[in-house]
Amino acid sequence: ADPAELLPRYNVFGLSNTAYRSDVLARCLPVPPQCVLFDWAIAVRAWMLGARLGFDPTPEMWYRQHPANTARVLQPFTPEQVLRAAEHVLVFYRGVLGAGDVVEPYRTTLARAYERAATFHRTITQSTAVLARYVEGLNRLTPQYVWWWCIAHPDLEDVWRN
């Protein structure tokens, strides 16, 4: 997939697998202090600045996964992990959209992604049964090796969008 198409909802650009030109990186900083997902925030800012985004689909390293991992990409997911991830994603969107320098069409694209994540978060926090069904379904899906794919997954929309 085109990494620029993924960026409004998912991230493939970590700090250990991404190279930035120093002038582009300088223009992408600072990241809002409350944003834990600074790698995604930097990538989105680079995208909005018109930087050329490239992606090598061949994995060249292992991504560590442990119980306290901020950005899980592998199943099994737990309800607590999905809730925590959704909260991180909402803070990310608020920080990026609140920066004041987001222009169209990026603002609209990111605002739609934020609303989708916010609807998802509202639904799963209002019903532990919906959250449990969602996580069960998520753990049956074929893994997608992008960060935040576990949030508001389109294949499970019938579970979380009432």
DSSP file with accessible surface (Angstrom, degrees, kcal/mol):
  #  RESIDUE AA STRUCTURE BP1 BP2  ACC     N-H-->O    O-->H-N    N-H-->O    O-->H-N    TCO  KAPPA ALPHA  PHI   PSI    X-CA   Y-CA   Z-CA
    1    1 A A              0   0  120      0, 0.0     3,-0.0     0, 0.0     5,-0.0   0.000 360.0 360.0 360.0 157.4    0.0    0.0    0.0
    2    2 A D    >>  -     0   0   82      1,-0.2     4,-1.3     2,-0.0     3,-0.9  -0.608 360.0-143.1 -72.3 121.1    1.0    3.6   -0.4
    3    3 A P  H 3> S+     0   0   13      0, 0.0     4,-1.8     0, 0.0     3,-0.2   0.855 100.3  57.9 -58.8 -32.1    2.4    4.8    2.9
    4    4 A A  H 34 S+     0   0   19      1,-0.2    -2,-0.0     2,-0.2    50,-0.0   0.841 103.7  52.9 -67.0 -29.8    0.8    8.2    2.4
    5    5 A E  H <4 S+     0   0  148     -3,-0.9    -1,-0.2     1,-0.2     4,-0.2   0.809 111.1  47.4 -71.9 -30.5   -2.6    6.5    2.1
    6    6 A L  H >X S+     0   0   37     -4,-1.3     4,-3.3    -3,-0.2     3,-2.0   0.825  91.1  82.7 -76.3 -34.4   -2.0    4.7    5.4
    7    7 A L  T 3< S+     0   0    1     -4,-1.8    -1,-0.2     1,-0.3    -2,-0.1   0.757  80.6  60.1 -52.6 -36.7   -0.8    7.7    7.4
    8    8 A P  T 34 S+     0   0   13      0, 0.0    -1,-0.3     0, 0.0    -2,-0.1   0.849 128.3  13.1 -62.3 -26.0   -4.2    9.2    8.4
    9    9 A R  T <4 S+     0   0   71     -3,-2.0     2,-0.3    -4,-0.2    -2,-0.2   0.641 130.6  26.0-120.5 -23.8   -5.2    6.0   10.2
   10   10 A Y     <  -     0   0   25     -4,-3.3     2,-0.4    -7,-0.1    -1,-0.2  -0.889  63.0-137.0-137.7 170.0   -2.0    3.9   10.6
   11   11 A N  B     +A  147   0A   0    136,-1.7   136,-2.6    -2,-0.3   138,-0.1  -0.994  24.9 165.7-136.0 138.8    1.7    4.2   10.8
   12   12 A V        +     0   0   12     -2,-0.4     2,-0.9   134,-0.2    -1,-0.1   0.327  61.1  92.9-121.5  -1.0    4.6    2.4    9.3
   13   13 A F        +     0   0   13    -10,-0.1    30,-0.2   134,-0.1     2,-0.1  -0.797  49.2 169.4-104.7  97.3    7.3    5.0   10.1
   14   14 A G        -     0   0    3     -2,-0.9     3,-0.3     1,-0.1     4,-0.2  -0.430  46.3-110.0 -92.2 174.8    9.1    4.4   13.3
   15   15 A L  S    S+     0   0   88      1,-0.2     3,-0.3     2,-0.2    -1,-0.1   0.748 116.6  50.2 -80.5 -18.4   12.2    6.2   14.5
   16   16 A S  S    S+     0   0   94      1,-0.2    -1,-0.2     3,-0.0    -3,-0.0   0.586 116.8  39.1 -93.5  -7.6   14.4    3.1   14.1
   17   17 A N  S    S+     0   0   74     -3,-0.3     2,-0.4    44,-0.0    -1,-0.2   0.180 103.1  80.2-123.6  17.9   13.2    2.3   10.5
   18   18 A T        -     0   0   35     -3,-0.3     2,-0.4    -4,-0.2    37,-0.0  -0.974  54.8-158.0-131.7 140.9   12.9    5.8    9.0
   19   19 A A        -     0   0   97     -2,-0.4     2,-0.4    -3,-0.0    -3,-0.0  -0.958  13.3-171.8-116.6 133.9   15.4    8.3    7.5
   20   20 A Y        -     0   0   54     -2,-0.4     2,-0.2     4,-0.0    -2,-0.0  -0.954  29.8-114.8-120.4 144.8   14.6   12.0    7.3
   21   21 A R     >  -     0   0  181     -2,-0.4     4,-2.8     1,-0.1     3,-0.3  -0.570  34.6-122.1 -68.4 141.6   16.5   14.8    5.6
   22   22 A S  H  > S+     0   0  102      1,-0.2     4,-2.5    -2,-0.2     5,-0.2   0.874 111.0  52.7 -61.3 -35.7   17.7   17.0    8.4
   23   23 A D  H  > S+     0   0   79      2,-0.2     4,-1.4     1,-0.2    -1,-0.2   0.897 112.1  45.8 -68.0 -35.3   15.9   20.1    7.0
   24   24 A V  H  > S+     0   0   22     -3,-0.3     4,-1.1     2,-0.2    -2,-0.2   0.944 112.5  50.1 -69.8 -45.9   12.6   18.1    6.8
   25   25 A L  H >X S+     0   0   57     -4,-2.8     3,-0.9     1,-0.2     4,-0.7   0.920 107.5  54.2 -59.5 -42.5   13.0   16.7   10.3
   26   26 A A  H >< S+     0   0   66     -4,-2.5     3,-0.7     1,-0.3    -1,-0.2   0.888 108.4  49.7 -59.7 -36.5   13.7   20.2   11.7
   27   27 A R  H 3< S+     0   0  143     -4,-1.4    -1,-0.3     1,-0.2    -2,-0.2   0.690 106.4  57.0 -75.5 -17.9   10.4   21.4   10.1
   28   28 A C  H << S+     0   0    0     -4,-1.1    -1,-0.2    -3,-0.9    -2,-0.2   0.556  94.3 126.2 -87.6 -10.1    8.5   18.5   11.7
   29   29 A L    <<  +     0   0   79     -3,-0.7     2,-0.1    -4,-0.7     0, 0.0  -0.702  34.5  45.1-104.0 155.5    9.6   19.4   15.2
   30   30 A P        -     0   0  112      0, 0.0    -4,-0.0     0, 0.0     0, 0.0   0.590  66.4-151.9 -84.3 164.6    8.6   19.9   17.9
   31   31 A V        -     0   0   27     -2,-0.1     7,-0.1     1,-0.1    -2,-0.1  -0.752  39.6 -88.7 -91.4 142.4    6.0   17.2   18.6
   32   32 A P    >   -     0   0   28      0, 0.0     3,-1.9     0, 0.0    -1,-0.1  -0.275  39.2-126.8 -52.3 132.7    3.2   18.2   21.0
   33   33 A P  T 3  S+     0   0  132      0, 0.0     5,-0.1     0, 0.0    -2,-0.0   0.785 105.8  54.6 -60.1 -27.9    4.5   17.2   24.5
   34   34 A Q  T 3  S+     0   0  108     57,-0.1     2,-0.7    58,-0.0    58,-0.1   0.596  85.1 102.7 -81.3  -7.9    1.5   15.1   25.4
   35   35 A C    <   -     0   0    9     -3,-1.9     3,-0.3     1,-0.2    -4,-0.1  -0.660  43.9-179.8 -84.8 113.5    1.8   13.0   22.3
   36   36 A V  S    S+     0   0   67     -2,-0.7     2,-1.4     1,-0.2     3,-0.3   0.766  76.7  70.3 -76.8 -26.7    3.4    9.6   23.0
   37   37 A L     >  +     0   0    4     51,-0.3     4,-2.2     1,-0.2     3,-0.4  -0.331  58.0 148.5 -91.1  55.2    3.2    8.6   19.3
   38   38 A F  H  >  +     0   0   98     -2,-1.4     4,-2.5    -3,-0.3     5,-0.2   0.813  65.3  60.0 -65.6 -29.3    5.9   11.0   18.2
   39   39 A D  H  > S+     0   0   32     -3,-0.3     4,-2.0     2,-0.2    -1,-0.2   0.937 109.8  43.1 -63.6 -40.8    7.1    8.8   15.4
   40   40 A W  H  > S+     0   0    0     -3,-0.4     4,-2.7     2,-0.2     5,-0.2   0.910 112.5  53.2 -69.2 -41.1    3.7    9.0   13.8
   41   41 A A  H  X S+     0   0    1     -4,-2.2     4,-2.3     1,-0.2    -2,-0.2   0.914 110.0  47.7 -61.5 -42.3    3.4   12.7   14.5
   42   42 A I  H  X S+     0   0    9     -4,-2.5     4,-2.5     2,-0.2    -1,-0.2   0.930 112.2  49.5 -64.7 -43.9    6.7   13.4   12.7
   43   43 A A  H  X S+     0   0    0     -4,-2.0     4,-2.5   -30,-0.2    -2,-0.2   0.912 110.9  49.5 -62.9 -40.9    5.7   11.2    9.7
   44   44 A V  H  X S+     0   0    0     -4,-2.7     4,-2.7     2,-0.2    -1,-0.2   0.919 110.7  49.8 -65.6 -41.6    2.3   13.0    9.4
   45   45 A R  H  X S+     0   0   37     -4,-2.3     4,-1.7    -5,-0.2    -2,-0.2   0.924 110.8  49.7 -63.7 -40.8    4.0   16.4    9.6
   46   46 A A  H  <>S+     0   0    1     -4,-2.5     5,-2.5     2,-0.2     4,-0.3   0.924 110.6  50.9 -61.8 -42.6    6.5   15.3    6.9
   47   47 A W  H ><5S+     0   0   33     -4,-2.5     3,-1.5     1,-0.2    -2,-0.2   0.929 109.8  49.4 -59.1 -46.4    3.6   14.1    4.7
   48   48 A M  H 3<5S+     0   0   28     -4,-2.7    -1,-0.2     1,-0.3    -2,-0.2   0.786 106.6  56.7 -67.1 -25.7    1.8   17.4    5.2
   49   49 A L  T 3<5S-     0   0   62     -4,-1.7    -1,-0.3    -5,-0.2    -2,-0.2   0.485 120.2-109.9 -81.6  -4.3    5.0   19.3    4.2
   50   50 A G  T < 5 +     0   0   57     -3,-1.5    -3,-0.2    -4,-0.3    -2,-0.1   0.653  58.4 165.3  85.7  16.7    5.0   17.3    0.9
   51   51 A A      < -     0   0   31     -5,-2.5     2,-0.5    -6,-0.2    -1,-0.2  -0.314  46.0-104.7 -63.6 148.4    8.1   15.2    1.7
   52   52 A R        -     0   0  232      1,-0.0     2,-0.5     2,-0.0    -1,-0.1  -0.656  37.6-156.0 -75.4 124.3    8.6   12.2   -0.5
   53   53 A L        +     0   0   39     -2,-0.5     2,-0.3    -6,-0.1   -49,-0.2  -0.900  16.2 174.7-107.0 128.1    7.6    9.1    1.4
   54   54 A G        -     0   0   49     -2,-0.5     2,-0.4   -51,-0.1   -52,-0.0  -0.918  10.6-163.9-129.3 157.5    9.0    5.7    0.5
   55   55 A F        -     0   0  100     -2,-0.3   -37,-0.0   -37,-0.0   -42,-0.0  -0.985  14.8-146.5-146.6 129.3    8.7    2.3    2.1
   56   56 A D        -     0   0   92     -2,-0.4     4,-0.1     1,-0.1    -2,-0.0  -0.870  11.3-158.6 -93.0 113.9   10.7   -0.8    1.7
   57   57 A P        +     0   0  105      0, 0.0    -1,-0.1     0, 0.0     0, 0.0   0.590  67.2  94.4 -72.7  -6.9    8.2   -3.7    2.0
   58   58 A T  S    S-     0   0   80      2,-0.0     2,-0.1     1,-0.0    -2,-0.1  -0.751  80.8-127.4 -87.6 116.5   11.0   -6.2    2.9
   59   59 A P        +     0   0  113      0, 0.0     3,-0.1     0, 0.0    -1,-0.0  -0.426  27.8 179.7 -63.2 131.9   11.3   -6.4    6.7
   60   60 A E        +     0   0  149      1,-0.2     2,-0.3    -2,-0.1    -2,-0.0   0.343  63.3  21.2-113.2  -1.0   15.0   -5.8    7.7
   61   61 A M  S    S-     0   0   99    -44,-0.0     2,-0.4     2,-0.0    -1,-0.2  -0.983  79.3-101.4-158.4 164.1   14.6   -6.2   11.5
   62   62 A W        -     0   0  245     -2,-0.3     2,-0.5    -3,-0.1    -2,-0.0  -0.729  29.9-136.0 -90.1 140.8   12.4   -7.7   14.2
   63   63 A Y        -     0   0   64     -2,-0.4     2,-0.1     1,-0.0    10,-0.1  -0.862  25.7-121.3 -96.9 125.2   10.1   -5.4   16.1
   64   64 A R        -     0   0  161     -2,-0.5     2,-0.4     1,-0.0    -1,-0.0  -0.398  28.1-169.5 -68.3 139.9   10.1   -6.1   19.8
   65   65 A Q        +     0   0   50     -2,-0.1     7,-0.1     7,-0.1    -1,-0.0  -0.998  16.5 153.3-130.5 128.2    6.8   -7.0   21.4
   66   66 A H    >   -     0   0   78     -2,-0.4     3,-2.2     1,-0.0    -2,-0.0  -0.943  57.0 -94.5-147.1 164.3    6.3   -7.2   25.1
   67   67 A P  T 3  S+     0   0  110      0, 0.0     5,-0.1     0, 0.0    -1,-0.0   0.816 123.5  45.1 -55.0 -32.8    3.3   -6.9   27.4
   68   68 A A  T 3  S+     0   0   76      3,-0.0     4,-0.0    -3,-0.0    -3,-0.0   0.302  81.5 140.1 -95.4  12.7    4.0   -3.2   28.1
   69   69 A N    <   -     0   0    4     -3,-2.2     3,-0.4     1,-0.1    -4,-0.0  -0.285  46.9-148.6 -59.5 133.6    4.6   -2.3   24.5
   70   70 A T  S    S+     0   0   69      1,-0.3     2,-0.6   -34,-0.0    -1,-0.1   0.892  90.1  35.8 -68.7 -39.8    3.1    1.1   23.5
   71   71 A A  S    S-     0   0    9     76,-0.0    -1,-0.3    77,-0.0     2,-0.2  -0.748  76.1-172.8-122.9  84.7    2.5    0.0   19.9
   72   72 A R        +     0   0   34     -2,-0.6    76,-0.6    -3,-0.4    78,-0.3  -0.523  14.7 170.0 -75.4 142.2    1.5   -3.6   19.6
   73   73 A V        +     0   0   12     -2,-0.2     2,-0.4    74,-0.1    71,-0.3   0.467  57.7  71.3-122.9 -12.6    1.2   -5.0   16.1
   74   74 A L  S    S-     0   0   62      2,-0.1    -1,-0.1    69,-0.1    65,-0.0  -0.853  79.6 -88.0-112.6 144.0    0.8   -8.7   16.9
   75   75 A Q  S    S+     0   0   41     -2,-0.4     2,-0.1    66,-0.1    -2,-0.1  -0.386  86.1  74.2 -72.6 162.1   -2.0  -10.7   18.4
   76   76 A P        -     0   0   92      0, 0.0     2,-0.3     0, 0.0    -2,-0.1   0.410  63.4-175.7 -83.6 140.4   -3.2  -11.6   20.9
   77   77 A F        -     0   0    5     58,-0.3    62,-0.1    -2,-0.1    -2,-0.1  -0.699  11.5-147.7 -90.5 151.6   -4.6   -8.2   21.9
   78   78 A T     >  -     0   0   50     -2,-0.3     4,-2.3     1,-0.1     5,-0.2  -0.805  26.9-111.4-112.2 160.8   -6.3   -7.8   25.2
   79   79 A P  H  > S+     0   0   44      0, 0.0     4,-2.6     0, 0.0     5,-0.2   0.913 119.7  53.1 -56.5 -40.2   -9.2   -5.4   26.0
   80   80 A E  H  > S+     0   0  120      1,-0.2     4,-2.5     2,-0.2     5,-0.2   0.898 108.4  49.4 -63.6 -40.3   -6.8   -3.3   28.1
   81   81 A Q  H  > S+     0   0   23      2,-0.2     4,-2.6     1,-0.2    -1,-0.2   0.906 111.3  48.7 -66.2 -40.8   -4.3   -3.0   25.3
   82   82 A V  H  X S+     0   0    0     -4,-2.3     4,-2.7     2,-0.2    -2,-0.2   0.930 112.5  48.5 -66.3 -42.4   -7.0   -1.9   22.8
   83   83 A L  H  X S+     0   0   43     -4,-2.6     4,-2.2    -5,-0.2    -2,-0.2   0.940 113.6  46.4 -61.5 -47.1   -8.3    0.7   25.2
   84   84 A R  H  X S+     0   0  100     -4,-2.5     4,-2.3     1,-0.2    -2,-0.2   0.921 112.9  49.9 -62.8 -42.7   -4.9    2.1   25.9
   85   85 A A  H  X S+     0   0    8     -4,-2.6     4,-2.5     1,-0.2    -1,-0.2   0.919 109.1  51.7 -62.7 -43.2   -4.0    2.1   22.2
   86   86 A A  H  X S+     0   0    1     -4,-2.7     4,-2.3     1,-0.2    -1,-0.2   0.902 109.4  50.6 -61.5 -39.6   -7.3    4.0   21.4
   87   87 A E  H  X S+     0   0   96     -4,-2.2     4,-2.2     2,-0.2    -1,-0.2   0.921 110.1  49.3 -65.3 -42.1   -6.5    6.6   24.0
   88   88 A H  H  X S+     0   0   40     -4,-2.3     4,-2.4     1,-0.2   -51,-0.3   0.912 110.6  51.1 -61.1 -42.4   -3.0    7.1   22.6
   89   89 A V  H  X S+     0   0    3     -4,-2.5     4,-2.5     2,-0.2    -2,-0.2   0.913 108.9  50.4 -64.6 -41.0   -4.4    7.5   19.1
   90   90 A L  H  X S+     0   0    4     -4,-2.3     4,-2.6     2,-0.2    -1,-0.2   0.921 110.6  48.9 -64.1 -42.5   -7.0   10.1   20.3
   91   91 A V  H  X S+     0   0   43     -4,-2.2     4,-2.5     2,-0.2    -1,-0.2   0.912 109.8  53.9 -62.5 -40.0   -4.2   12.1   22.0
   92   92 A F  H  X S+     0   0    0     -4,-2.4     4,-2.7    -5,-0.2     5,-0.2   0.957 110.7  44.8 -57.1 -52.6   -2.2   11.9   18.8
   93   93 A Y  H  X S+     0   0    5     -4,-2.5     4,-3.0     1,-0.2     5,-0.3   0.914 112.3  51.4 -61.7 -44.0   -5.0   13.3   16.6
   94   94 A R  H  X S+     0   0  128     -4,-2.6     4,-1.8    -5,-0.2    -1,-0.2   0.910 112.5  47.1 -59.7 -41.8   -5.8   16.0   19.1
   95   95 A G  H  < S+     0   0    4     -4,-2.5     4,-0.5    -5,-0.2    -2,-0.2   0.934 115.8  42.9 -65.9 -46.0   -2.1   17.1   19.2
   96   96 A V  H >< S+     0   0    8     -4,-2.7     3,-1.0     1,-0.2     5,-0.3   0.953 119.1  43.0 -66.8 -47.8   -1.7   17.0   15.4
   97   97 A L  H >< S+     0   0   25     -4,-3.0     3,-0.7     1,-0.2     5,-0.2   0.803 112.7  54.2 -70.1 -27.0   -5.0   18.7   14.7
   98   98 A G  T 3< S+     0   0   63     -4,-1.8    -1,-0.2    -5,-0.3    -2,-0.2   0.520  81.3  90.7 -83.9  -3.9   -4.5   21.3   17.5
   99   99 A A  T <  S-     0   0   47     -3,-1.0    -1,-0.2    -4,-0.5    -2,-0.1   0.731  87.1-137.0 -66.8 -22.1   -1.1   22.4   16.2
  100  100 A G  S <  S+     0   0   64     -3,-0.7    -1,-0.1    -4,-0.2    -2,-0.1   0.355  83.9  84.0  86.9  -7.2   -2.8   25.1   14.1
  101  101 A D        +     0   0   79     -5,-0.3     2,-0.6     2,-0.1    -4,-0.1   0.165  53.5 121.2-115.5  20.3   -0.8   24.6   10.9
  102  102 A V        -     0   0   10     -5,-0.2     2,-0.2    -6,-0.1    -2,-0.0  -0.747  44.2-168.0 -87.5 119.5   -2.7   21.8    9.4
  103  103 A V    >>  -     0   0   90     -2,-0.6     4,-1.6     1,-0.1     3,-0.8  -0.593  26.8 -50.6-103.6 167.0   -4.0   22.8    5.9
  104  104 A E  T 34 S+     0   0  106      1,-0.3    -1,-0.1     2,-0.3     0, 0.0  -0.460 115.3  22.6 -72.7 149.8   -6.5   21.3    3.6
  105  105 A P  T 3> S+     0   0   83      0, 0.0     4,-2.1     0, 0.0    -1,-0.3  -0.987 124.3  55.3 -85.4   2.8   -6.9   18.6    2.4
  106  106 A Y  H <> S+     0   0   51     -3,-0.8     4,-3.0     1,-0.2     5,-0.3   0.884 103.2  56.3 -64.0 -40.4   -4.9   17.1    5.3
  107  107 A R  H  X S+     0   0   80     -4,-1.6     4,-2.7     1,-0.2    -1,-0.2   0.947 110.5  43.7 -58.5 -48.3   -7.1   18.7    8.0
  108  108 A T  H  > S+     0   0   49      2,-0.2     4,-2.3     1,-0.2    -1,-0.2   0.928 114.7  49.5 -63.8 -43.9  -10.3   17.1    6.6
  109  109 A T  H  X S+     0   0   48     -4,-2.1     4,-1.8     1,-0.2    -2,-0.2   0.938 115.8  42.1 -62.1 -46.4   -8.6   13.7    6.1
  110  110 A L  H  X S+     0   0    0     -4,-3.0     4,-2.7     1,-0.2    -1,-0.2   0.877 111.7  55.1 -70.2 -35.8   -7.2   13.7    9.7
  111  111 A A  H  X S+     0   0   36     -4,-2.7     4,-2.6    -5,-0.3    -2,-0.2   0.906 107.9  49.7 -64.9 -38.4  -10.4   15.1   11.2
  112  112 A R  H  X S+     0   0  171     -4,-2.3     4,-2.1     2,-0.2    -1,-0.2   0.915 111.5  48.3 -64.2 -43.1  -12.3   12.2    9.6
  113  113 A A  H  X S+     0   0    6     -4,-1.8     4,-2.4     2,-0.2    -2,-0.2   0.906 111.5  50.8 -64.1 -39.9   -9.8    9.7   11.0
  114  114 A Y  H  X S+     0   0   46     -4,-2.7     4,-3.0     2,-0.2    -2,-0.2   0.935 109.4  49.9 -61.3 -47.2  -10.1   11.3   14.4
  115  115 A E  H  X S+     0   0  101     -4,-2.6     4,-2.6     2,-0.2     5,-0.2   0.896 110.3  50.7 -61.1 -39.5  -13.9   11.1   14.4
  116  116 A R  H  X S+     0   0   37     -4,-2.1     4,-2.4     2,-0.2    -1,-0.2   0.947 113.3  44.7 -62.5 -47.6  -13.7    7.5   13.5
  117  117 A A  H  X S+     0   0    5     -4,-2.4     4,-2.9     1,-0.2    -2,-0.2   0.884 113.2  51.5 -64.5 -38.4  -11.3    6.7   16.3
  118  118 A A  H  X S+     0   0    7     -4,-3.0     4,-2.7     2,-0.2    -2,-0.2   0.911 110.1  48.4 -66.7 -41.0  -13.4    8.8   18.7
  119  119 A T  H  X S+     0   0   31     -4,-2.6     4,-2.4    -5,-0.2    -2,-0.2   0.932 112.7  49.1 -62.3 -44.9  -16.5    6.9   17.8
  120  120 A F  H  X S+     0   0    0     -4,-2.4     4,-2.6    -5,-0.2     5,-0.2   0.951 112.2  47.7 -58.3 -49.4  -14.7    3.7   18.2
  121  121 A H  H  X S+     0   0   37     -4,-2.9     4,-1.8     1,-0.2    -2,-0.2   0.914 110.9  51.0 -60.8 -44.8  -13.4    4.7   21.6
  122  122 A R  H  X S+     0   0  116     -4,-2.7     4,-1.3     1,-0.2    -1,-0.2   0.927 111.8  48.2 -58.1 -45.0  -16.8    5.9   22.8
  123  123 A T  H  X S+     0   0   18     -4,-2.4     4,-0.9     1,-0.2     3,-0.3   0.933 112.9  45.0 -64.2 -47.6  -18.4    2.6   21.8
  124  124 A I  H  < S+     0   0    3     -4,-2.6     7,-0.3     1,-0.2    -1,-0.2   0.758 113.1  50.9 -74.6 -21.6  -15.8    0.4   23.5
  125  125 A T  H  < S+     0   0   72     -4,-1.8    -1,-0.2    -5,-0.2    -2,-0.2   0.724 109.0  51.9 -84.7 -18.7  -15.7    2.4   26.7
  126  126 A Q  H  < S+     0   0  152     -4,-1.3     2,-0.4    -3,-0.3    -2,-0.2   0.642 117.3  35.3 -87.4 -16.4  -19.5    2.3   27.0
  127  127 A S     X  -     0   0   38     -4,-0.9     4,-2.2     1,-0.1    -1,-0.2  -0.888  51.4-170.4-145.5 112.2  -19.8   -1.4   26.6
  128  128 A T  H  > S+     0   0  123     -2,-0.4     4,-2.6     1,-0.2     5,-0.1   0.814  95.3  58.5 -66.7 -27.8  -17.4   -4.1   27.9
  129  129 A A  H  > S+     0   0   51      2,-0.2     4,-2.5     1,-0.2    -1,-0.2   0.919 106.8  45.9 -67.6 -42.3  -19.4   -6.6   25.9
  130  130 A V  H  > S+     0   0    6      2,-0.2     4,-2.8     1,-0.2    -2,-0.2   0.932 113.1  50.5 -64.8 -43.8  -18.7   -4.7   22.6
  131  131 A L  H  X S+     0   0    9     -4,-2.2     4,-2.7    -7,-0.3     5,-0.2   0.934 110.7  48.9 -59.6 -44.5  -15.1   -4.4   23.6
  132  132 A A  H  X S+     0   0   51     -4,-2.6     4,-2.4     1,-0.2    -1,-0.2   0.925 113.0  46.8 -63.0 -44.2  -14.8   -8.1   24.3
  133  133 A R  H  X S+     0   0  124     -4,-2.5     4,-2.4     2,-0.2    -1,-0.2   0.900 112.9  50.7 -63.7 -40.2  -16.5   -9.0   21.0
  134  134 A Y  H  X S+     0   0    0     -4,-2.8     4,-3.0     2,-0.2    -2,-0.2   0.949 111.6  45.7 -62.8 -48.7  -14.2   -6.6   19.1
  135  135 A V  H  X S+     0   0    8     -4,-2.7     4,-2.4     1,-0.2   -58,-0.3   0.909 111.5  53.1 -64.3 -39.0  -11.0   -8.0   20.7
  136  136 A E  H  X S+     0   0  116     -4,-2.4     4,-0.5    -5,-0.2    -1,-0.2   0.937 113.3  43.4 -60.3 -45.8  -12.1  -11.5   20.0
  137  137 A G  H >X S+     0   0    3     -4,-2.4     3,-1.1     1,-0.2     4,-0.8   0.903 111.2  54.7 -66.0 -40.7  -12.7  -10.6   16.3
  138  138 A L  H >< S+     0   0    0     -4,-3.0     3,-1.0     1,-0.3    -2,-0.2   0.906 104.3  54.4 -59.7 -40.6   -9.5   -8.7   16.1
  139  139 A N  H 3< S+     0   0   51     -4,-2.4    -1,-0.3     1,-0.2    -2,-0.2   0.641 106.2  53.4 -72.4 -12.2   -7.5  -11.7   17.4
  140  140 A R  H << S+     0   0  174     -3,-1.1    -1,-0.2    -4,-0.5    -2,-0.2   0.589  90.3  97.6 -94.1 -14.0   -9.0  -13.8   14.6
  141  141 A L  S << S-     0   0   37     -3,-1.0   -66,-0.1    -4,-0.8     3,-0.1  -0.365  88.7 -97.9 -72.6 155.1   -8.0  -11.4   11.8
  142  142 A T        -     0   0  121      1,-0.1    -1,-0.1    -2,-0.1    -2,-0.1  -0.557  54.6-102.0 -66.7 130.7   -4.9  -11.9    9.7
  143  143 A P        -     0   0   38      0, 0.0     2,-0.5     0, 0.0    -1,-0.1  -0.232  29.2-154.1 -59.2 144.5   -2.2   -9.7   11.2
  144  144 A Q        -     0   0   77    -71,-0.3     2,-2.0     2,-0.2     5,-0.2  -0.992  13.4-139.9-118.6 120.8   -1.5   -6.4    9.6
  145  145 A Y        +     0   0  163     -2,-0.5     2,-0.3     4,-0.1   -71,-0.1  -0.328  66.2 102.5 -86.5  57.8    2.0   -5.2   10.3
  146  146 A V  S >  S-     0   0   24     -2,-2.0     3,-1.1   -73,-0.2     2,-0.2  -0.975  77.9-101.2-132.2 148.3    1.3   -1.5   10.8
  147  147 A W  B 3  S+A   11   0A  24   -136,-2.6  -136,-1.7    -2,-0.3   -74,-0.1  -0.502 101.7  14.3 -73.6 136.9    1.0    0.4   14.0
  148  148 A W  T >  S+     0   0    6    -76,-0.6     3,-1.6    -2,-0.2    -1,-0.2   0.529  77.9 130.0  79.7  15.1   -2.5    1.1   15.2
  149  149 A W  T <   +     0   0    0     -3,-1.1    -2,-0.1     1,-0.3   -76,-0.1   0.735  65.0  69.3 -66.7 -17.0   -4.3   -1.3   12.9
  150  150 A C  T 3  S+     0   0    3    -78,-0.3     2,-0.6     2,-0.1     3,-0.4   0.561  80.9  91.7 -78.2  -6.0   -6.1   -2.6   16.0
  151  151 A I  S <  S-     0   0   10     -3,-1.6   -34,-0.1     1,-0.2   -68,-0.0  -0.806 108.7 -21.9 -98.1 122.1   -8.1    0.7   16.3
  152  152 A A  S    S-     0   0    3     -2,-0.6    -1,-0.2     1,-0.2     5,-0.1   0.880  81.2-159.0  52.5  47.1  -11.5    0.8   14.6
  153  153 A H    >   -     0   0    4     -3,-0.4     3,-1.6     1,-0.1     7,-0.2  -0.321  14.6-137.8 -60.7 130.7  -10.6   -1.9   12.2
  154  154 A P  G >  S+     0   0   53      0, 0.0     3,-1.3     0, 0.0     4,-0.2   0.817 101.0  60.9 -63.5 -29.5  -12.9   -1.7    9.1
  155  155 A D  G 3  S+     0   0  108      1,-0.3     3,-0.2     2,-0.1    -2,-0.1   0.661 110.3  42.5 -70.5 -14.1  -13.4   -5.5    9.0
  156  156 A L  G X> S+     0   0   14     -3,-1.6     3,-1.6     1,-0.1     4,-1.5   0.134  76.7 115.8-115.3  18.1  -15.0   -5.3   12.5
  157  157 A E  H <> S+     0   0   62     -3,-1.3     4,-2.6     1,-0.3    -1,-0.1   0.843  70.3  61.7 -58.8 -35.1  -17.1   -2.2   11.9
  158  158 A D  H 34 S+     0   0  129     -4,-0.2    -1,-0.3     1,-0.2    -2,-0.1   0.763 105.7  49.1 -64.2 -21.5  -20.3   -4.2   12.4
  159  159 A V  H <4 S+     0   0   24     -3,-1.6    -2,-0.2     1,-0.1    -1,-0.2   0.912 122.4  27.4 -81.5 -46.0  -19.1   -4.9   16.0
  160  160 A W  H  < S+     0   0    0     -4,-1.5     2,-0.9    -7,-0.2    -2,-0.2   0.646 106.4  73.1 -98.1 -14.8  -18.1   -1.5   17.1
  161  161 A R     <        0   0  103     -4,-2.6    -1,-0.1    -5,-0.2   -41,-0.1  -0.834 360.0 360.0-104.7 101.3  -20.3    0.8   15.1
  162  162 A N              0   0  151     -2,-0.9    -3,-0.1    -3,-0.0    -4,-0.0  -0.714 360.0 360.0 -95.7 360.0  -23.9    0.6   16.4
